[in-house]
Amino acid sequence: MGCMAGQGDDGTRLLTELSLIWPRRLVVGFTTIGYRHPMHMMPHPAQDPFQLPGMRDTNIENEVLVNPHALDRLWSDLVKMPWASEYSPHAKIARNGALV
């Protein structure tokens, strides 16, 4: 996962070139900043230590605008801050050298 890895023309070039290295696979980048909640990502003794690995998709396009406290409050709302995946609103996807 990489924040803003798919942003702009440079991000498109990165994703399409990577998709040529890994043919027939989806290469997914994001045009916005991703977020992970520090407390929810830490191991808990009574739970699986990797219970919530991953990144959430946000609407934030510039790292200067990140307010972690506001994002912490949204962590439980999967509509406002979904898991980062190829289905995320800000995902950019390439396969075999072209955007999907």
PDB file as gemmi writes it, atoms N, CA and C in Angstrom:
CRYST1    1.000    1.000    1.000  90.00  90.00  90.00 P 1                      
ATOM      1  N   MET A   1       0.849  -1.173   0.000  1.00  0.00           N  
ATOM      2  CA  MET A   1       0.000   0.000   0.000  1.00  0.00           C  
ATOM      3  C   MET A   1       0.890   1.230   0.000  1.00  0.00           C  
ATOM      4  N   GLY A   2       0.492   2.180  -0.773  1.00  0.00           N  
ATOM      5  CA  GLY A   2       1.245   3.416  -0.813  1.00  0.00           C  
ATOM      6  C   GLY A   2       0.335   4.598  -1.032  1.00  0.00           C  
ATOM      7  N   CYS A   3       0.384   5.537  -0.125  1.00  0.00           N  
ATOM      8  CA  CYS A   3      -0.408   6.747  -0.265  1.00  0.00           C  
ATOM      9  C   CYS A   3       0.001   7.485  -1.533  1.00  0.00           C  
ATOM     10  N   MET A   4      -0.951   7.927  -2.273  1.00  0.00           N  
ATOM     11  CA  MET A   4      -0.780   8.757  -3.464  1.00  0.00           C  
ATOM     12  C   MET A   4       0.062   8.099  -4.554  1.00  0.00           C  
ATOM     13  N   ALA A   5       0.306   6.792  -4.499  1.00  0.00           N  
ATOM     14  CA  ALA A   5       1.127   6.113  -5.503  1.00  0.00           C  
ATOM     15  C   ALA A   5       0.480   6.168  -6.883  1.00  0.00           C  
ATOM     16  N   GLY A   6      -0.836   6.344  -6.946  1.00  0.00           N  
ATOM     17  CA  GLY A   6      -1.516   6.416  -8.226  1.00  0.00           C  
ATOM     18  C   GLY A   6      -1.902   7.823  -8.636  1.00  0.00           C  
ATOM     19  N   GLN A   7      -1.439   8.826  -7.907  1.00  0.00           N  
ATOM     20  CA  GLN A   7      -1.864  10.198  -8.162  1.00  0.00           C  
ATOM     21  C   GLN A   7      -1.214  10.766  -9.422  1.00  0.00           C  
ATOM     22  N   GLY A   8      -2.013  11.378 -10.276  1.00  0.00           N  
ATOM     23  CA  GLY A   8      -1.527  12.088 -11.454  1.00  0.00           C  
ATOM     24  C   GLY A   8      -0.939  11.178 -12.526  1.00  0.00           C  
ATOM     25  N   ASP A   9      -0.295  11.837 -13.510  1.00  0.00           N  
ATOM     26  CA  ASP A   9       0.322  11.107 -14.623  1.00  0.00           C  
ATOM     27  C   ASP A   9       1.483  10.238 -14.157  1.00  0.00           C  
ATOM     28  N   ASP A  10       2.257  10.729 -13.186  1.00  0.00           N  
ATOM     29  CA  ASP A  10       3.372   9.924 -12.665  1.00  0.00           C  
ATOM     30  C   ASP A  10       2.851   8.643 -12.008  1.00  0.00           C  
ATOM     31  N   GLY A  11       1.761   8.746 -11.273  1.00  0.00           N  
ATOM     32  CA  GLY A  11       1.171   7.570 -10.647  1.00  0.00           C  
ATOM     33  C   GLY A  11       0.653   6.578 -11.677  1.00  0.00           C  
ATOM     34  N   THR A  12       0.057   7.098 -12.740  1.00  0.00           N  
ATOM     35  CA  THR A  12      -0.418   6.225 -13.817  1.00  0.00           C  
ATOM     36  C   THR A  12       0.746   5.479 -14.453  1.00  0.00           C  
ATOM     37  N   ARG A  13       1.828   6.197 -14.724  1.00  0.00           N  
ATOM     38  CA  ARG A  13       3.012   5.546 -15.306  1.00  0.00           C  
ATOM     39  C   ARG A  13       3.576   4.475 -14.366  1.00  0.00           C  
ATOM     40  N   LEU A  14       3.655   4.784 -13.085  1.00  0.00           N  
ATOM     41  CA  LEU A  14       4.156   3.808 -12.117  1.00  0.00           C  
ATOM     42  C   LEU A  14       3.311   2.534 -12.138  1.00  0.00           C  
ATOM     43  N   LEU A  15       2.006   2.690 -12.046  1.00  0.00           N  
ATOM     44  CA  LEU A  15       1.124   1.527 -11.988  1.00  0.00           C  
ATOM     45  C   LEU A  15       1.155   0.717 -13.283  1.00  0.00           C  
ATOM     46  N   THR A  16       1.156   1.401 -14.423  1.00  0.00           N  
ATOM     47  CA  THR A  16       1.161   0.654 -15.685  1.00  0.00           C  
ATOM     48  C   THR A  16       2.489  -0.068 -15.891  1.00  0.00           C  
ATOM     49  N   GLU A  17       3.593   0.554 -15.490  1.00  0.00           N  
ATOM     50  CA  GLU A  17       4.894  -0.118 -15.613  1.00  0.00           C  
ATOM     51  C   GLU A  17       4.979  -1.326 -14.675  1.00  0.00           C  
ATOM     52  N   LEU A  18       4.503  -1.169 -13.449  1.00  0.00           N  
ATOM     53  CA  LEU A  18       4.494  -2.312 -12.524  1.00  0.00           C  
ATOM     54  C   LEU A  18       3.610  -3.442 -13.050  1.00  0.00           C  
ATOM     55  N   SER A  19       2.521  -3.075 -13.699  1.00  0.00           N  
ATOM     56  CA  SER A  19       1.622  -4.115 -14.215  1.00  0.00           C  
ATOM     57  C   SER A  19       2.249  -4.882 -15.375  1.00  0.00           C  
ATOM     58  N   LEU A  20       3.237  -4.294 -16.041  1.00  0.00           N  
ATOM     59  CA  LEU A  20       3.969  -5.029 -17.073  1.00  0.00           C  
ATOM     60  C   LEU A  20       4.946  -6.019 -16.452  1.00  0.00           C  
ATOM     61  N   ILE A  21       5.466  -5.665 -15.283  1.00  0.00           N  
ATOM     62  CA  ILE A  21       6.378  -6.567 -14.563  1.00  0.00           C  
ATOM     63  C   ILE A  21       5.599  -7.761 -14.002  1.00  0.00           C  
ATOM     64  N   TRP A  22       4.372  -7.507 -13.564  1.00  0.00           N  
ATOM     65  CA  TRP A  22       3.514  -8.554 -12.985  1.00  0.00           C  
ATOM     66  C   TRP A  22       2.307  -8.775 -13.895  1.00  0.00           C  
ATOM     67  N   PRO A  23       2.493  -9.434 -15.037  1.00  0.00           N  
ATOM     68  CA  PRO A  23       1.373  -9.598 -15.982  1.00  0.00           C  
ATOM     69  C   PRO A  23       0.205 -10.378 -15.381  1.00  0.00           C  
ATOM     70  N   ARG A  24      -0.998 -10.043 -15.889  1.00  0.00           N  
ATOM     71  CA  ARG A  24      -2.260 -10.688 -15.493  1.00  0.00           C  
ATOM     72  C   ARG A  24      -2.665 -10.396 -14.052  1.00  0.00           C  
ATOM     73  N   ARG A  25      -1.951  -9.537 -13.370  1.00  0.00           N  
ATOM     74  CA  ARG A  25      -2.318  -9.186 -11.987  1.00  0.00           C  
ATOM     75  C   ARG A  25      -2.797  -7.748 -11.933  1.00  0.00           C  
ATOM     76  N   LEU A  26      -3.706  -7.494 -11.004  1.00  0.00           N  
ATOM     77  CA  LEU A  26      -4.127  -6.114 -10.765  1.00  0.00           C  
ATOM     78  C   LEU A  26      -3.060  -5.414  -9.940  1.00  0.00           C  
ATOM     79  N   VAL A  27      -2.692  -4.237 -10.364  1.00  0.00           N  
ATOM     80  CA  VAL A  27      -1.790  -3.387  -9.592  1.00  0.00           C  
ATOM     81  C   VAL A  27      -2.634  -2.180  -9.175  1.00  0.00           C  
ATOM     82  N   VAL A  28      -2.791  -2.012  -7.870  1.00  0.00           N  
ATOM     83  CA  VAL A  28      -3.688  -0.992  -7.344  1.00  0.00           C  
ATOM     84  C   VAL A  28      -2.892   0.073  -6.608  1.00  0.00           C  
ATOM     85  N   GLY A  29      -3.118   1.310  -6.987  1.00  0.00           N  
ATOM     86  CA  GLY A  29      -2.531   2.448  -6.283  1.00  0.00           C  
ATOM     87  C   GLY A  29      -3.660   3.383  -5.876  1.00  0.00           C  
ATOM     88  N   PHE A  30      -3.350   4.334  -5.062  1.00  0.00           N  
ATOM     89  CA  PHE A  30      -4.374   5.244  -4.563  1.00  0.00           C  
ATOM     90  C   PHE A  30      -3.997   6.684  -4.877  1.00  0.00           C  
ATOM     91  N   THR A  31      -5.007   7.486  -5.202  1.00  0.00           N  
ATOM     92  CA  THR A  31      -4.779   8.878  -5.568  1.00  0.00           C  
ATOM     93  C   THR A  31      -4.817   9.795  -4.350  1.00  0.00           C  
ATOM     94  N   THR A  32      -5.166   9.242  -3.201  1.00  0.00           N  
ATOM     95  CA  THR A  32      -5.283  10.031  -1.976  1.00  0.00           C  
ATOM     96  C   THR A  32      -4.403   9.444  -0.872  1.00  0.00           C  
ATOM     97  N   ILE A  33      -4.401  10.116   0.264  1.00  0.00           N  
ATOM     98  CA  ILE A  33      -3.666   9.659   1.438  1.00  0.00           C  
ATOM     99  C   ILE A  33      -4.435   8.510   2.087  1.00  0.00           C  
ATOM    100  N   GLY A  34      -3.737   7.468   2.437  1.00  0.00           N  
ATOM    101  CA  GLY A  34      -4.338   6.387   3.200  1.00  0.00           C  
ATOM    102  C   GLY A  34      -4.102   6.619   4.686  1.00  0.00           C  
ATOM    103  N   TYR A  35      -4.842   5.892   5.505  1.00  0.00           N  
ATOM    104  CA  TYR A  35      -4.690   6.071   6.948  1.00  0.00           C  
ATOM    105  C   TYR A  35      -4.820   4.735   7.657  1.00  0.00           C  
ATOM    106  N   ARG A  36      -4.042   4.571   8.703  1.00  0.00           N  
ATOM    107  CA  ARG A  36      -4.184   3.424   9.588  1.00  0.00           C  
ATOM    108  C   ARG A  36      -4.242   3.948  11.015  1.00  0.00           C  
ATOM    109  N   HIS A  37      -5.154   3.410  11.781  1.00  0.00           N  
ATOM    110  CA  HIS A  37      -5.344   3.844  13.167  1.00  0.00           C  
ATOM    111  C   HIS A  37      -4.266   3.187  14.016  1.00  0.00           C  
ATOM    112  N   PRO A  38      -3.430   3.966  14.702  1.00  0.00           N  
ATOM    113  CA  PRO A  38      -2.313   3.372  15.445  1.00  0.00           C  
ATOM    114  C   PRO A  38      -2.747   2.426  16.561  1.00  0.00           C  
ATOM    115  N   MET A  39      -3.796   2.723  17.275  1.00  0.00           N  
ATOM    116  CA  MET A  39      -4.208   1.869  18.385  1.00  0.00           C  
ATOM    117  C   MET A  39      -4.887   0.585  17.890  1.00  0.00           C  
ATOM    118  N   HIS A  40      -5.685   0.684  16.846  1.00  0.00           N  
ATOM    119  CA  HIS A  40      -6.386  -0.493  16.338  1.00  0.00           C  
ATOM    120  C   HIS A  40      -5.454  -1.432  15.585  1.00  0.00           C  
ATOM    121  N   MET A  41      -4.270  -0.971  15.249  1.00  0.00           N  
ATOM    122  CA  MET A  41      -3.314  -1.796  14.530  1.00  0.00           C  
ATOM    123  C   MET A  41      -2.334  -2.487  15.482  1.00  0.00           C  
ATOM    124  N   MET A  42      -2.340  -2.104  16.744  1.00  0.00           N  
ATOM    125  CA  MET A  42      -1.403  -2.688  17.697  1.00  0.00           C  
ATOM    126  C   MET A  42      -1.918  -4.041  18.190  1.00  0.00           C  
ATOM    127  N   PRO A  43      -1.017  -4.975  18.446  1.00  0.00           N  
ATOM    128  CA  PRO A  43      -1.442  -6.289  18.957  1.00  0.00           C  
ATOM    129  C   PRO A  43      -2.151  -6.167  20.300  1.00  0.00           C  
ATOM    130  N   HIS A  44      -3.135  -6.993  20.484  1.00  0.00           N  
ATOM    131  CA  HIS A  44      -3.861  -7.068  21.744  1.00  0.00           C  
ATOM    132  C   HIS A  44      -3.666  -8.488  22.278  1.00  0.00           C  
ATOM    133  N   PRO A  45      -3.285  -8.648  23.535  1.00  0.00           N  
ATOM    134  CA  PRO A  45      -2.949  -9.984  24.057  1.00  0.00           C  
ATOM    135  C   PRO A  45      -4.048 -11.030  23.887  1.00  0.00           C  
ATOM    136  N   ALA A  46      -5.300 -10.628  23.950  1.00  0.00           N  
ATOM    137  CA  ALA A  46      -6.388 -11.592  23.878  1.00  0.00           C  
ATOM    138  C   ALA A  46      -6.876 -11.824  22.444  1.00  0.00           C  
ATOM    139  N   GLN A  47      -6.254 -11.139  21.481  1.00  0.00           N  
ATOM    140  CA  GLN A  47      -6.712 -11.238  20.097  1.00  0.00           C  
ATOM    141  C   GLN A  47      -5.559 -11.600  19.178  1.00  0.00           C  
ATOM    142  N   ASP A  48      -5.906 -11.909  17.957  1.00  0.00           N  
ATOM    143  CA  ASP A  48      -4.915 -12.131  16.919  1.00  0.00           C  
ATOM    144  C   ASP A  48      -4.105 -10.838  16.750  1.00  0.00           C  
ATOM    145  N   PRO A  49      -2.774 -10.898  16.801  1.00  0.00           N  
ATOM    146  CA  PRO A  49      -1.980  -9.672  16.717  1.00  0.00           C  
ATOM    147  C   PRO A  49      -2.106  -8.948  15.384  1.00  0.00           C  
ATOM    148  N   PHE A  50      -2.632  -9.596  14.365  1.00  0.00           N  
ATOM    149  CA  PHE A  50      -2.784  -8.947  13.064  1.00  0.00           C  
ATOM    150  C   PHE A  50      -4.258  -8.827  12.690  1.00  0.00           C  
ATOM    151  N   GLN A  51      -5.061  -8.497  13.661  1.00  0.00           N  
ATOM    152  CA  GLN A  51      -6.501  -8.455  13.473  1.00  0.00           C  
ATOM    153  C   GLN A  51      -6.919  -7.423  12.430  1.00  0.00           C  
ATOM    154  N   LEU A  52      -6.340  -6.258  12.415  1.00  0.00           N  
ATOM    155  CA  LEU A  52      -6.772  -5.196  11.517  1.00  0.00           C  
ATOM    156  C   LEU A  52      -5.621  -4.633  10.679  1.00  0.00           C  
ATOM    157  N   PRO A  53      -4.863  -5.474   9.984  1.00  0.00           N  
ATOM    158  CA  PRO A  53      -3.802  -4.917   9.161  1.00  0.00           C  
ATOM    159  C   PRO A  53      -4.396  -4.245   7.935  1.00  0.00           C  
ATOM    160  N   GLY A  54      -3.739  -3.219   7.457  1.00  0.00           N  
ATOM    161  CA  GLY A  54      -4.202  -2.582   6.241  1.00  0.00           C  
ATOM    162  C   GLY A  54      -4.369  -1.096   6.389  1.00  0.00           C  
ATOM    163  N   MET A  55      -4.862  -0.510   5.313  1.00  0.00           N  
ATOM    164  CA  MET A  55      -4.975   0.934   5.207  1.00  0.00           C  
ATOM    165  C   MET A  55      -6.412   1.274   4.835  1.00  0.00           C  
ATOM    166  N   ARG A  56      -6.858   2.424   5.280  1.00  0.00           N  
ATOM    167  CA  ARG A  56      -8.177   2.922   4.903  1.00  0.00           C  
ATOM    168  C   ARG A  56      -8.015   3.991   3.830  1.00  0.00           C  
ATOM    169  N   ASP A  57      -8.994   4.075   2.964  1.00  0.00           N  
ATOM    170  CA  ASP A  57      -9.046   5.073   1.905  1.00  0.00           C  
ATOM    171  C   ASP A  57      -9.663   6.350   2.470  1.00  0.00           C  
ATOM    172  N   THR A  58      -9.056   7.494   2.197  1.00  0.00           N  
ATOM    173  CA  THR A  58      -9.585   8.784   2.646  1.00  0.00           C  
ATOM    174  C   THR A  58      -9.803   9.698   1.448  1.00  0.00           C  
ATOM    175  N   ASN A  59     -10.405  10.853   1.690  1.00  0.00           N  
ATOM    176  CA  ASN A  59     -10.600  11.869   0.655  1.00  0.00           C  
ATOM    177  C   ASN A  59      -9.451  12.860   0.591  1.00  0.00           C  
ATOM    178  N   ILE A  60      -8.425  12.676   1.396  1.00  0.00           N  
ATOM    179  CA  ILE A  60      -7.361  13.666   1.539  1.00  0.00           C  
ATOM    180  C   ILE A  60      -6.345  13.510   0.404  1.00  0.00           C  
ATOM    181  N   GLU A  61      -6.158  14.573  -0.368  1.00  0.00           N  
ATOM    182  CA  GLU A  61      -5.266  14.534  -1.525  1.00  0.00           C  
ATOM    183  C   GLU A  61      -3.883  15.105  -1.250  1.00  0.00           C  
ATOM    184  N   ASN A  62      -3.705  15.725  -0.078  1.00  0.00           N  
ATOM    185  CA  ASN A  62      -2.442  16.382   0.236  1.00  0.00           C  
ATOM    186  C   ASN A  62      -2.075  16.064   1.679  1.00  0.00           C  
ATOM    187  N   GLU A  63      -0.863  15.567   1.894  1.00  0.00           N  
ATOM    188  CA  GLU A  63      -0.454  15.142   3.229  1.00  0.00           C  
ATOM    189  C   GLU A  63      -0.462  16.268   4.257  1.00  0.00           C  
ATOM    190  N   VAL A  64      -0.406  17.519   3.820  1.00  0.00           N  
ATOM    191  CA  VAL A  64      -0.430  18.651   4.743  1.00  0.00           C  
ATOM    192  C   VAL A  64      -1.786  18.743   5.437  1.00  0.00           C  
ATOM    193  N   LEU A  65      -2.828  18.228   4.806  1.00  0.00           N  
ATOM    194  CA  LEU A  65      -4.184  18.349   5.340  1.00  0.00           C  
ATOM    195  C   LEU A  65      -4.589  17.219   6.283  1.00  0.00           C  
ATOM    196  N   VAL A  66      -3.692  16.309   6.582  1.00  0.00           N  
ATOM    197  CA  VAL A  66      -4.040  15.160   7.427  1.00  0.00           C  
ATOM    198  C   VAL A  66      -4.242  15.608   8.876  1.00  0.00           C  
ATOM    199  N   ASN A  67      -5.412  15.314   9.407  1.00  0.00           N  
ATOM    200  CA  ASN A  67      -5.721  15.547  10.813  1.00  0.00           C  
ATOM    201  C   ASN A  67      -5.985  14.178  11.433  1.00  0.00           C  
ATOM    202  N   PRO A  68      -4.971  13.565  12.056  1.00  0.00           N  
ATOM    203  CA  PRO A  68      -5.151  12.201  12.551  1.00  0.00           C  
ATOM    204  C   PRO A  68      -6.281  12.043  13.554  1.00  0.00           C  
ATOM    205  N   HIS A  69      -6.554  13.047  14.343  1.00  0.00           N  
ATOM    206  CA  HIS A  69      -7.621  12.927  15.337  1.00  0.00           C  
ATOM    207  C   HIS A  69      -8.991  12.826  14.658  1.00  0.00           C  
ATOM    208  N   ALA A  70      -9.193  13.575  13.598  1.00  0.00           N  
ATOM    209  CA  ALA A  70     -10.454  13.483  12.860  1.00  0.00           C  
ATOM    210  C   ALA A  70     -10.578  12.115  12.199  1.00  0.00           C  
ATOM    211  N   LEU A  71      -9.470  11.591  11.681  1.00  0.00           N  
ATOM    212  CA  LEU A  71      -9.503  10.276  11.038  1.00  0.00           C  
ATOM    213  C   LEU A  71      -9.705   9.163  12.052  1.00  0.00           C  
ATOM    214  N   ASP A  72      -9.149   9.309  13.243  1.00  0.00           N  
ATOM    215  CA  ASP A  72      -9.368   8.320  14.304  1.00  0.00           C  
ATOM    216  C   ASP A  72     -10.858   8.161  14.588  1.00  0.00           C  
ATOM    217  N   ARG A  73     -11.584   9.272  14.595  1.00  0.00           N  
ATOM    218  CA  ARG A  73     -13.018   9.227  14.887  1.00  0.00           C  
ATOM    219  C   ARG A  73     -13.808   8.527  13.779  1.00  0.00           C  
ATOM    220  N   LEU A  74     -13.268   8.511  12.560  1.00  0.00           N  
ATOM    221  CA  LEU A  74     -13.951   7.874  11.429  1.00  0.00           C  
ATOM    222  C   LEU A  74     -13.605   6.398  11.268  1.00  0.00           C  
ATOM    223  N   TRP A  75     -12.668   5.898  12.061  1.00  0.00           N  
ATOM    224  CA  TRP A  75     -12.148   4.545  11.872  1.00  0.00           C  
ATOM    225  C   TRP A  75     -13.244   3.481  11.811  1.00  0.00           C  
ATOM    226  N   SER A  76     -14.283   3.610  12.609  1.00  0.00           N  
ATOM    227  CA  SER A  76     -15.343   2.599  12.651  1.00  0.00           C  
ATOM    228  C   SER A  76     -16.366   2.761  11.534  1.00  0.00           C  
ATOM    229  N   ASP A  77     -16.284   3.824  10.754  1.00  0.00           N  
ATOM    230  CA  ASP A  77     -17.250   4.095   9.690  1.00  0.00           C  
ATOM    231  C   ASP A  77     -16.677   3.662   8.341  1.00  0.00           C  
ATOM    232  N   LEU A  78     -17.035   2.437   7.927  1.00  0.00           N  
ATOM    233  CA  LEU A  78     -16.493   1.900   6.681  1.00  0.00           C  
ATOM    234  C   LEU A  78     -17.091   2.546   5.436  1.00  0.00           C  
ATOM    235  N   VAL A  79     -18.144   3.324   5.588  1.00  0.00           N  
ATOM    236  CA  VAL A  79     -18.689   4.062   4.452  1.00  0.00           C  
ATOM    237  C   VAL A  79     -17.842   5.309   4.199  1.00  0.00           C  
ATOM    238  N   LYS A  80     -17.523   6.037   5.267  1.00  0.00           N  
ATOM    239  CA  LYS A  80     -16.729   7.263   5.118  1.00  0.00           C  
ATOM    240  C   LYS A  80     -15.251   6.973   4.913  1.00  0.00           C  
ATOM    241  N   MET A  81     -14.775   5.847   5.448  1.00  0.00           N  
ATOM    242  CA  MET A  81     -13.358   5.511   5.320  1.00  0.00           C  
ATOM    243  C   MET A  81     -13.232   3.993   5.104  1.00  0.00           C  
ATOM    244  N   PRO A  82     -13.465   3.540   3.843  1.00  0.00           N  
ATOM    245  CA  PRO A  82     -13.429   2.102   3.561  1.00  0.00           C  
ATOM    246  C   PRO A  82     -12.013   1.551   3.574  1.00  0.00           C  
ATOM    247  N   TRP A  83     -11.900   0.222   3.692  1.00  0.00           N  
ATOM    248  CA  TRP A  83     -10.594  -0.413   3.561  1.00  0.00           C  
ATOM    249  C   TRP A  83     -10.045  -0.116   2.179  1.00  0.00           C  
ATOM    250  N   ALA A  84      -8.769   0.137   2.090  1.00  0.00           N  
ATOM    251  CA  ALA A  84      -8.126   0.407   0.808  1.00  0.00           C  
ATOM    252  C   ALA A  84      -8.038  -0.902   0.024  1.00  0.00           C  
ATOM    253  N   SER A  85      -8.669  -0.922  -1.138  1.00  0.00           N  
ATOM    254  CA  SER A  85      -8.666  -2.102  -1.998  1.00  0.00           C  
ATOM    255  C   SER A  85      -8.956  -1.645  -3.422  1.00  0.00           C  
ATOM    256  N   GLU A  86      -9.027  -2.593  -4.332  1.00  0.00           N  
ATOM    257  CA  GLU A  86      -9.352  -2.228  -5.713  1.00  0.00           C  
ATOM    258  C   GLU A  86     -10.774  -1.695  -5.846  1.00  0.00           C  
ATOM    259  N   TYR A  87     -11.593  -1.852  -4.808  1.00  0.00           N  
ATOM    260  CA  TYR A  87     -12.965  -1.349  -4.817  1.00  0.00           C  
ATOM    261  C   TYR A  87     -13.099   0.027  -4.168  1.00  0.00           C  
ATOM    262  N   SER A  88     -12.028   0.571  -3.646  1.00  0.00           N  
ATOM    263  CA  SER A  88     -12.055   1.863  -2.965  1.00  0.00           C  
ATOM    264  C   SER A  88     -12.351   2.993  -3.943  1.00  0.00           C  
ATOM    265  N   PRO A  89     -12.992   4.048  -3.462  1.00  0.00           N  
ATOM    266  CA  PRO A  89     -13.328   5.173  -4.338  1.00  0.00           C  
ATOM    267  C   PRO A  89     -12.113   5.845  -4.994  1.00  0.00           C  
ATOM    268  N   HIS A  90     -10.962   5.806  -4.348  1.00  0.00           N  
ATOM    269  CA  HIS A  90      -9.783   6.502  -4.867  1.00  0.00           C  
ATOM    270  C   HIS A  90      -8.718   5.548  -5.405  1.00  0.00           C  
ATOM    271  N   ALA A  91      -9.126   4.338  -5.731  1.00  0.00           N  
ATOM    272  CA  ALA A  91      -8.193   3.363  -6.291  1.00  0.00           C  
ATOM    273  C   ALA A  91      -7.992   3.630  -7.778  1.00  0.00           C  
ATOM    274  N   LYS A  92      -6.765   3.448  -8.223  1.00  0.00           N  
ATOM    275  CA  LYS A  92      -6.435   3.470  -9.645  1.00  0.00           C  
ATOM    276  C   LYS A  92      -5.813   2.110  -9.934  1.00  0.00           C  
ATOM    277  N   ILE A  93      -6.329   1.435 -10.948  1.00  0.00           N  
ATOM    278  CA  ILE A  93      -5.969   0.038 -11.191  1.00  0.00           C  
ATOM    279  C   ILE A  93      -5.369  -0.127 -12.584  1.00  0.00           C  
ATOM    280  N   ALA A  94      -4.280  -0.885 -12.646  1.00  0.00           N  
ATOM    281  CA  ALA A  94      -3.653  -1.213 -13.931  1.00  0.00           C  
ATOM    282  C   ALA A  94      -3.516  -2.717 -14.059  1.00  0.00           C  
ATOM    283  N   ARG A  95      -3.585  -3.181 -15.295  1.00  0.00           N  
ATOM    284  CA  ARG A  95      -3.340  -4.601 -15.598  1.00  0.00           C  
ATOM    285  C   ARG A  95      -2.742  -4.670 -17.011  1.00  0.00           C  
ATOM    286  N   ASN A  96      -1.662  -5.428 -17.137  1.00  0.00           N  
ATOM    287  CA  ASN A  96      -1.014  -5.656 -18.432  1.00  0.00           C  
ATOM    288  C   ASN A  96      -0.688  -4.345 -19.174  1.00  0.00           C  
ATOM    289  N   GLY A  97      -0.203  -3.351 -18.451  1.00  0.00           N  
ATOM    290  CA  GLY A  97       0.253  -2.112 -19.068  1.00  0.00           C  
ATOM    291  C   GLY A  97      -0.797  -1.077 -19.366  1.00  0.00           C  
ATOM    292  N   ALA A  98      -2.022  -1.292 -18.896  1.00  0.00           N  
ATOM    293  CA  ALA A  98      -3.097  -0.317 -19.145  1.00  0.00           C  
ATOM    294  C   ALA A  98      -3.946  -0.131 -17.892  1.00  0.00           C  
ATOM    295  N   LEU A  99      -4.556   1.060 -17.789  1.00  0.00           N  
ATOM    296  CA  LEU A  99      -5.486   1.279 -16.683  1.00  0.00           C  
ATOM    297  C   LEU A  99      -6.753   0.473 -16.935  1.00  0.00           C  
ATOM    298  N   VAL A 100      -7.302  -0.051 -15.861  1.00  0.00           N  
ATOM    299  CA  VAL A 100      -8.528  -0.846 -15.940  1.00  0.00           C  
ATOM    300  C   VAL A 100      -9.706   0.068 -15.653  1.00  0.00           C  
TER     301      VAL A 100                                                      
END                                                                             
